Structure formats: C-alpha cells, structure tokens
C-alpha cells in the first residue's frame, strides 16, 4: 500500500489526517513541504495547488482531509 501525505507543521487538517491514518493502521510517508521545496514542487505537480494536506493514495490524489475519499482510495467500504 503506497500512501504519501504532504503536510506543513502548522496545518491542523494535516494532523487530523495523520492521526486518522495511524488509527486505521495505514502506513504512510510524510513530507513537510514547508521545509522541502522539492517535495512542495512535487505536491503542486500532482495536485495543481499549494493547499495541504495532499494525500497520494495508490496514485489517487486527495486534497484536504476527506475521509470517505481516502477510504475509497484504500478500497475500504
């Protein structure tokens, strides 16, 4: 399962998204786009915007914490 989340330290929705992923037992890779400009560019290329969080779930891009869309991307009912 390939899950990547692009975040910033001050983003409350990023914390909510990461907490939810952990609670659900989903392993993920996190990139702090405030510190890593290469990953920020990657995030913008994937999502077309600068807002965080951006999740890449099996290649499906989800902007913001949208639990139902994340569950669909994870193939959960």
Residue frames as qw, qx, qy, qz and C-alpha x, y, z in Angstrom:
[[0.000, 0.891, 0.454, 0.000, 0.00, 0.00, 0.00],
 [0.453, 0.140, 0.021, 0.880, 1.53, 3.30, -1.09],
 [0.154, -0.905, -0.390, -0.067, 0.27, 6.30, 0.85],
 [0.450, 0.097, -0.113, 0.880, 2.05, 9.65, 0.88],
 [0.138, -0.895, -0.421, 0.051, 0.91, 12.75, 2.71],
 [0.386, 0.382, -0.040, 0.839, 2.25, 16.23, 2.07],
 [0.416, -0.778, -0.452, 0.130, 1.94, 18.46, 5.14],
 [0.195, 0.626, -0.274, 0.704, 3.11, 21.57, 6.97],
 [0.320, -0.077, -0.744, 0.581, 3.72, 21.81, 10.72],
 [0.181, 0.101, 0.324, -0.923, 1.02, 24.45, 11.28],
 [0.492, -0.058, -0.531, -0.687, -1.76, 22.63, 9.39],
 [0.521, -0.144, 0.616, -0.573, -4.47, 21.34, 11.73],
 [0.877, 0.268, -0.001, -0.398, -6.11, 19.24, 9.00],
 [0.537, 0.499, -0.676, 0.071, -2.74, 17.60, 8.36],
 [0.144, -0.300, 0.808, -0.486, -2.62, 16.47, 11.99],
 [0.737, 0.100, 0.354, -0.567, -6.19, 15.17, 11.78],
 [0.803, 0.431, -0.326, -0.251, -5.37, 13.24, 8.59],
 [0.355, 0.453, -0.783, 0.237, -2.21, 11.70, 10.07],
 [0.376, -0.189, 0.704, -0.572, -4.00, 10.77, 13.31],
 [0.829, 0.215, 0.139, -0.497, -6.79, 9.11, 11.33],
 [0.697, 0.468, -0.538, -0.080, -4.32, 7.16, 9.17],
 [0.089, 0.384, -0.829, 0.396, -2.49, 5.95, 12.28],
 [0.581, -0.049, 0.532, -0.614, -5.76, 4.98, 13.99],
 [0.864, 0.333, -0.012, -0.377, -6.72, 2.97, 10.90],
 [0.784, -0.286, 0.499, 0.233, -3.33, 1.24, 10.81],
 [0.686, 0.701, 0.114, 0.159, -2.34, 2.77, 7.47],
 [0.630, -0.352, 0.186, 0.666, 1.39, 3.16, 6.95],
 [0.380, 0.898, 0.189, 0.114, 2.32, 6.37, 5.20],
 [0.596, 0.023, 0.010, 0.803, 5.24, 8.51, 4.17],
 [0.059, -0.931, -0.300, 0.198, 5.06, 12.15, 5.23],
 [0.528, 0.261, 0.095, 0.803, 6.76, 15.08, 3.56],
 [0.165, -0.772, -0.291, 0.541, 6.92, 18.52, 5.19],
 [0.510, 0.621, 0.343, 0.486, 6.54, 20.83, 2.20],
 [0.163, -0.986, 0.006, -0.019, 7.43, 23.87, 4.33],
 [0.500, -0.681, 0.470, 0.256, 10.96, 22.51, 4.65],
 [0.541, -0.062, 0.727, 0.418, 11.40, 20.52, 1.44],
 [0.345, 0.577, -0.118, -0.731, 10.92, 22.65, -1.68],
 [0.160, 0.209, -0.864, -0.429, 11.49, 19.65, -3.96],
 [0.014, 0.332, 0.935, -0.123, 8.58, 17.83, -2.33],
 [0.229, 0.591, 0.321, -0.703, 6.49, 21.04, -2.42],
 [0.291, 0.436, -0.500, -0.690, 7.05, 21.19, -6.18],
 [0.109, -0.025, -0.978, -0.174, 6.14, 17.50, -6.45],
 [0.135, 0.462, 0.750, -0.453, 2.92, 18.12, -4.49],
 [0.302, 0.592, 0.014, -0.747, 1.94, 21.05, -6.74],
 [0.223, 0.289, -0.764, -0.532, 2.68, 18.97, -9.82],
 [0.062, -0.192, -0.979, 0.013, 0.43, 16.17, -8.53],
 [0.021, 0.595, 0.710, -0.377, -2.42, 18.28, -7.13],
 [0.220, 0.614, 0.387, 0.652, -2.24, 21.53, -9.07],
 [0.276, -0.863, -0.094, -0.413, -2.29, 23.61, -5.89],
 [0.257, 0.472, -0.594, 0.599, -0.40, 24.62, -2.75],
 [0.642, -0.468, 0.161, -0.586, -3.03, 23.71, -0.11],
 [0.301, 0.195, -0.911, 0.204, -2.28, 20.95, 2.38],
 [0.524, -0.320, 0.767, 0.187, -2.79, 18.21, 3.25],
 [0.672, 0.432, -0.406, -0.443, -2.44, 16.44, -0.06],
 [0.687, -0.229, 0.685, -0.085, -2.64, 12.67, 0.04],
 [0.502, 0.418, -0.643, -0.399, -1.44, 10.35, -2.68],
 [0.681, -0.125, 0.652, -0.309, -3.22, 7.04, -2.08],
 [0.663, 0.157, 0.694, 0.233, -2.19, 4.44, -4.65],
 [0.283, 0.127, 0.494, 0.812, -1.76, 7.26, -7.19],
 [0.103, -0.764, -0.556, -0.310, -5.11, 8.86, -6.40],
 [0.236, 0.185, -0.245, 0.922, -4.66, 12.49, -5.31],
 [0.334, -0.746, -0.574, -0.053, -6.89, 13.75, -2.50],
 [0.178, 0.421, -0.189, 0.869, -6.68, 17.37, -1.42],
 [0.463, -0.442, 0.233, -0.732, -7.67, 18.05, 2.18],
 [0.145, -0.073, 0.943, -0.291, -8.81, 15.54, 4.75],
 [0.695, 0.065, -0.205, -0.687, -11.73, 13.79, 3.06],
 [0.465, -0.265, 0.814, -0.226, -12.22, 10.57, 5.00],
 [0.805, 0.338, 0.408, -0.266, -14.71, 8.99, 2.60],
 [0.619, 0.728, -0.279, -0.101, -12.47, 9.62, -0.41],
 [0.039, -0.613, 0.779, -0.129, -9.47, 8.25, 1.45],
 [0.647, -0.056, 0.712, -0.267, -11.43, 5.13, 2.40],
 [0.803, 0.542, 0.127, -0.213, -12.48, 4.66, -1.25],
 [0.402, 0.759, -0.512, 0.000, -8.89, 5.06, -2.39],
 [0.225, -0.441, 0.839, -0.228, -7.83, 2.49, 0.22],
 [0.520, -0.032, -0.757, -0.394, -10.56, 0.19, -1.16],
 [0.010, -0.144, -0.826, 0.544, -12.47, 0.17, 2.11],
 [0.112, -0.595, -0.728, -0.322, -16.28, 0.06, 2.23]]
